[in-house]
Amino acid sequence: MTEPTLRILKVEVLSDDWATLKKTTLEYLRRDGTWSTQVRQTFDRGDGAAVLPYDAARGMVLLVRQFRYPAYVHGHHEPLIEVCAGVLDADDPETCARKEAEEELGYRLGALTRVFDCFMSPGAVTERLSLFTAPYRPEDRFSDGGGHASEGEDIEVLEITLEQALAMMAAGKIIDAKTVMLLQHAKLAGLMERQA
């Protein structure tokens, strides 16, 4: 039996509204064999999924532009350019990615490829994101997208070339981590060349 490396001493719920913020006092067994008492806060809003739709024949990708208040209060006043994404709620990651593409982009996507799962900010946020790519064609569009106005969403759909997106990333115009990761993956994996 493996020795426990963590002992939870106390958990306090600091906020439980849209997400849960907890303060935990714990003891952690260090590599040198000593126990260290630590206090950590965790922000739990659930896991999520994101997808980068791409049209290899035309060299295009679909992104969204939307206002993000946390970025705004940190001094980034322009809307962020991102891949479409959402919280899983009761869905599995693939179902969530498909729903978000339909709601935000107005597209029904082809087969999804799971690229990887990752923690975006593991020092404080519990969320694990499942990242996907998926092919699309112009005829897969069935609505204007834009998200749900009832949920406060005001989403602009952007269809640009992968090369334009990479140039925007290099110029600091695309700064969302999940988007940067998926755009780099698309380039490194040769999605446009392989499928064209």
C-alpha positions as CSV (number, residue, x, y, z in Angstrom):
1,M,0.0,0.0,0.0
2,T,1.3,3.4,-0.9
3,E,1.8,6.0,1.8
4,P,-0.5,9.0,1.6
5,T,1.2,12.1,0.4
6,L,-1.6,14.5,1.3
7,R,-3.7,15.1,4.4
8,I,-6.7,17.5,4.2
9,L,-7.0,19.4,7.5
10,K,-9.8,21.9,6.8
11,V,-12.0,23.0,3.9
12,E,-13.9,26.3,3.9
13,V,-16.3,27.3,1.1
14,L,-15.7,31.0,0.5
15,S,-18.2,31.4,-2.4
16,D,-20.7,29.1,-4.1
17,D,-22.5,31.0,-6.8
18,W,-21.7,30.5,-10.5
19,A,-18.6,28.6,-9.4
20,T,-17.2,27.3,-6.1
21,L,-14.2,29.0,-4.4
22,K,-12.7,26.9,-1.6
23,K,-9.9,27.5,0.9
24,T,-8.2,24.3,2.0
25,T,-5.6,23.8,4.7
26,L,-3.5,20.7,4.0
27,E,-0.4,18.9,4.8
28,Y,1.8,17.7,1.9
29,L,4.5,15.1,2.2
30,R,7.6,16.7,0.5
31,R,10.2,14.7,-1.4
32,D,12.6,14.9,1.5
33,G,10.1,13.1,3.8
34,T,8.9,16.1,5.8
35,W,5.4,17.3,6.1
36,S,4.6,20.9,4.9
37,T,1.4,22.7,6.0
38,Q,-0.1,24.7,3.2
39,V,-3.2,26.8,2.5
40,R,-4.5,26.8,-1.0
41,Q,-7.6,28.3,-2.7
42,T,-9.3,26.5,-5.6
43,F,-11.8,27.9,-8.1
44,D,-14.1,25.2,-9.5
45,R,-16.4,26.1,-12.4
46,G,-16.5,22.6,-14.0
47,D,-14.5,21.1,-16.8
48,G,-14.8,22.3,-20.4
49,A,-14.2,21.6,-24.1
50,A,-13.0,23.7,-27.0
51,V,-12.8,23.0,-30.7
52,L,-10.9,24.5,-33.7
53,P,-12.9,23.9,-36.8
54,Y,-10.8,23.9,-40.0
55,D,-11.4,23.8,-43.7
56,A,-8.3,22.3,-45.2
57,A,-9.4,22.8,-48.8
58,R,-9.6,26.6,-48.3
59,G,-7.0,26.9,-45.5
60,M,-9.6,28.5,-43.2
61,V,-10.4,28.2,-39.5
62,L,-13.4,29.4,-37.5
63,L,-12.9,31.5,-34.4
64,V,-15.1,33.7,-32.2
65,R,-14.6,37.2,-30.9
66,Q,-16.3,38.1,-27.6
67,F,-16.0,40.3,-24.5
68,R,-14.4,38.8,-21.5
69,Y,-14.8,40.7,-18.3
70,P,-11.8,39.1,-16.4
71,A,-9.5,40.2,-19.3
72,Y,-11.1,43.6,-19.3
73,V,-10.4,44.2,-15.5
74,H,-6.8,43.2,-16.2
75,G,-6.4,45.9,-18.8
76,H,-7.3,44.1,-22.0
77,H,-10.3,46.1,-23.1
78,E,-10.7,44.6,-26.6
79,P,-12.9,41.5,-27.1
80,L,-10.8,38.3,-27.1
81,I,-10.4,36.1,-30.2
82,E,-10.9,32.5,-29.3
83,V,-11.8,29.0,-30.4
84,C,-15.4,28.2,-29.4
85,A,-15.6,26.6,-26.0
86,G,-17.9,25.9,-23.1
87,V,-18.4,24.2,-19.8
88,L,-19.4,20.5,-19.9
89,D,-22.4,20.8,-17.6
90,A,-23.8,17.2,-17.9
91,D,-22.3,16.5,-21.3
92,D,-19.2,14.6,-22.3
93,P,-16.4,16.7,-23.9
94,E,-17.3,15.8,-27.5
95,T,-21.0,16.5,-27.1
96,C,-20.1,19.8,-25.5
97,A,-17.7,20.8,-28.3
98,R,-20.4,20.0,-30.9
99,K,-23.1,22.0,-29.0
100,E,-20.8,25.0,-28.6
101,A,-19.9,25.0,-32.4
102,E,-23.6,25.0,-33.2
103,E,-24.5,27.7,-30.7
104,E,-21.5,30.0,-31.1
105,L,-20.5,29.4,-34.8
106,G,-23.7,28.1,-36.4
107,Y,-21.9,25.1,-37.9
108,R,-22.4,21.3,-37.7
109,L,-18.9,19.8,-37.6
110,G,-17.5,16.7,-39.1
111,A,-15.6,14.1,-37.1
112,L,-13.9,15.5,-34.0
113,T,-10.3,14.6,-33.2
114,R,-9.3,14.9,-29.5
115,V,-5.9,16.6,-29.5
116,F,-5.3,16.6,-25.7
117,D,-6.7,17.4,-22.3
118,C,-5.0,20.0,-20.2
119,F,-5.2,22.1,-17.0
120,M,-5.1,25.8,-18.0
121,S,-4.2,27.3,-14.7
122,P,-3.4,24.5,-12.2
123,G,-2.2,26.8,-9.5
124,A,-5.7,27.8,-8.6
125,V,-8.3,26.6,-11.1
126,T,-9.6,23.0,-11.1
127,E,-10.9,23.1,-14.7
128,R,-9.5,20.5,-17.2
129,L,-10.1,21.4,-20.9
130,S,-10.5,18.8,-23.6
131,L,-9.3,20.3,-26.9
132,F,-10.5,19.1,-30.3
133,T,-10.1,19.9,-34.0
134,A,-12.8,19.2,-36.6
135,P,-13.2,19.6,-40.3
136,Y,-16.0,21.8,-41.6
137,R,-17.2,23.0,-45.0
138,P,-19.2,26.1,-45.9
139,E,-22.3,24.1,-46.5
140,D,-22.2,22.9,-42.9
141,R,-23.4,26.3,-41.7
142,F,-27.0,26.3,-40.7
143,S,-27.3,29.6,-38.7
144,D,-25.5,32.9,-37.9
145,G,-24.3,31.5,-34.5
146,G,-23.5,34.2,-32.0
147,G,-24.4,32.3,-28.8
148,H,-27.4,32.7,-26.5
149,A,-28.3,36.3,-25.9
150,S,-30.3,35.1,-22.8
151,E,-26.9,34.0,-21.3
152,G,-25.3,37.4,-22.1
153,E,-23.4,36.1,-25.1
154,D,-22.6,38.5,-27.9
155,I,-20.3,36.4,-30.1
156,E,-18.9,37.4,-33.5
157,V,-18.0,34.6,-35.8
158,L,-14.6,35.0,-37.6
159,E,-13.6,32.9,-40.6
160,I,-9.9,33.5,-41.4
161,T,-7.0,31.6,-42.8
162,L,-4.8,29.6,-40.5
163,E,-1.9,31.8,-41.6
164,Q,-3.8,35.0,-40.7
165,A,-4.6,33.5,-37.3
166,L,-1.0,32.6,-36.7
167,A,0.1,36.1,-37.7
168,M,-2.5,37.6,-35.3
169,M,-1.1,35.4,-32.6
170,A,2.5,36.5,-33.3
171,A,1.3,40.1,-33.3
172,G,-0.3,39.7,-29.8
173,K,-3.9,40.0,-31.2
174,I,-4.8,36.4,-30.2
175,I,-3.8,35.8,-26.6
176,D,-6.2,33.2,-25.3
177,A,-4.2,30.1,-24.2
178,K,-6.5,27.4,-25.6
179,T,-6.7,29.2,-28.9
180,V,-2.9,29.6,-29.1
181,M,-2.5,25.9,-28.3
182,L,-4.9,24.7,-31.0
183,L,-3.6,27.1,-33.7
184,Q,-0.1,25.9,-33.0
185,H,-1.2,22.3,-33.1
186,A,-3.0,22.9,-36.4
187,K,0.2,24.2,-37.9
188,L,2.6,21.6,-36.3
189,A,0.3,18.7,-37.2
190,G,0.0,20.0,-40.8
191,L,-3.8,19.8,-40.8
192,M,-4.1,22.0,-43.9
193,E,-1.4,20.2,-45.9
194,R,-2.5,16.7,-44.9
195,Q,-6.1,17.2,-45.7
196,A,-5.9,19.5,-48.7
